[in-house]
Amino acid sequence: MMKFIKSVAWLATMLKEQIQPLFIFDCRYDLMDEDAGELAYRAGHIPGAYYASLSEHLSSAAYPSGVGGRHPLPQPETFALFLSERGVTPNSLVMAYDDQGGAMASRLRWLLKWVGHKGEIVILEEGYKGWVAADYPIETAIPSLVYGEGYSINLQEQLVVDHHYVSAHLHNEDVIIIDSRDQARYRGEHEPIDKKAGHIPSALNYVWTENKHEDGKWKNETELKQRFAELDKNKEIIVYCGSGVTATPNVFALMEAGFKRVKLYAGSWSEWSSLEDKPVATVN
């Protein structure tokens, strides 16, 4: 597995032995029902976990114009306040989990990297269902806000690009664009959510779920290097998906495989497809 992926057994040991302070975030979220994740959290969650909603905490409000996509990045200061209200500092150990294969948890991890988090940020491999299946304890108590010392931002602006940047690099031989969505959406066979079907011209399709084995376990460094073997490590890589969420596991998988210049196009297809001047490609 990737170095930052941890098992439910690891988490259980950390909670039992209290080896060091650990901040846990439940990131469960249903794209078709934005209240479902929080309702599931309130019905039961890993002890001590705070809830992190994709729409409320891990994004800013979607713009009616479509610019920024369905899940625009939150304002750094707003995200930092969310962290500090829960006692997180830039050096804290943070664990994130979901029930969406790690996609929502990866979004939280990416945001922490974006604001310059120095501490370790890990993702629960088996998710909440794996925790329950292993018969570890759950609780319904909602932890109180603690209003910590404040979260100091060290924004890593090089990690993200906008649609202007992507447009300017569409035909740049030193840049690779990766689409993380499923193959049918990439090919333009159907589009269940966004305004147009297809993909950004020249983009290659590396479905994010293929960073995992069929049993749900994450691939290790060697396996990921094989997965991305055809890509040139000297080139810059721009990764996108539908709305900047499921692209984040691909960002981390590429980094694990040794790629150094990996950037997220946060607006992703939801933004690109809403802008009339942007070209669209399909596969016949």
C-alpha positions, 0 to 999 in steps of 0.5 A, a space after each residue: 500500500 502507499 506509505 500514508 495508507 493505514 489499516 484499521 488495526 493501526 488506528 485501533 492501536 493508536 486509539 488504545 495506546 494513545 501513542 500521540 495526539 491524533 485528529 480523526 476526520 470522517 469524510 463520508 459523503 454522497 454526491 447525490 445526497 449531500 446530507 447522507 454523509 453527516 446523517 451516517 456520521 451522527 448514526 455512528 462514527 469512529 471514536 473522537 472523529 469530527 465530521 468533514 463535509 465535502 460541500 460544507 468544509 472541503 469546498 466553497 459554495 459552487 458558483 452559478 456560472 460554473 467557474 470553479 466547478 461543482 466543488 471549488 476549493 475552500 478559501 484557505 483561511 476558511 479551511 484553516 479556521 475549520 482546522 483550528 476550531 478542532 484543535 489541529 495545528 500544522 504539526 498534528 497527526 491527522 487521520 481521514 476516512 470515508 466509505 467512498 474508497 478513499 476519495 473524500 479522505 484524499 480530498 482532505 489530505 490534499 487540502 492539508 498539503 495545500 495549506 502547508 501541513 507539516 505533520 503526517 496525514 494518513 488515510 484509513 484503507 478499509 474505510 468506516 465499513 472496514 472498521 465496523 466489520 473488524 468489530 472495533 468500537 463506534 460512538 455517536 457522541 459529537 466531539 466539542 470544538 476546542 478553538 485551538 491556537 490557530 492554524 498557520 497557513 503556508 499555502 503551496 500554490 504550485 500544487 493547483 492550476 486553473 482553467 487558464 493554465 490548462 488552456 495554455 498548456 493543452 499542446 505543450 509537449 512537456 505537460 501531460 494531462 490525466 483524466 481520473 474519471 471512469 472510461 465511459 465518461 472520458 470517452 464521452 459515451 454519457 455524462 450523468 452530472 456535467 453539461 457536456 460529455 467528453 474530456 479535455 483534448 490530449 488528456 490520457 485516461 487513468 481511472 483513479 480506482 485502478 490505484 487499488 486492487 479488486 479487494 480494495 487494498 491500495 497498490 504499493 510503490 512498485 505496482 504504481 510505478 508499473 501503472 504509470 510506466 508509460 509516463 515521462 517523469 520529467 514532464 509536468 502532470 496535470 490531473 483532473 476528474 469531475 470536480 477535483 475530488 477523485 483526482 486527488 487519489 491519482 495525484 498521490 499515487 503519481 507522487 508515490 510512483 516518483 513523479 515530482 511535478 504533479 498538479 491538480 486542476 481543481 475545477 476539473 471537468 465540471 468547470 471545463 465543460 461549463 465554459 463555452 470557449 473550452 474545446 471538448 474531445 470524445 472517443 468514437 
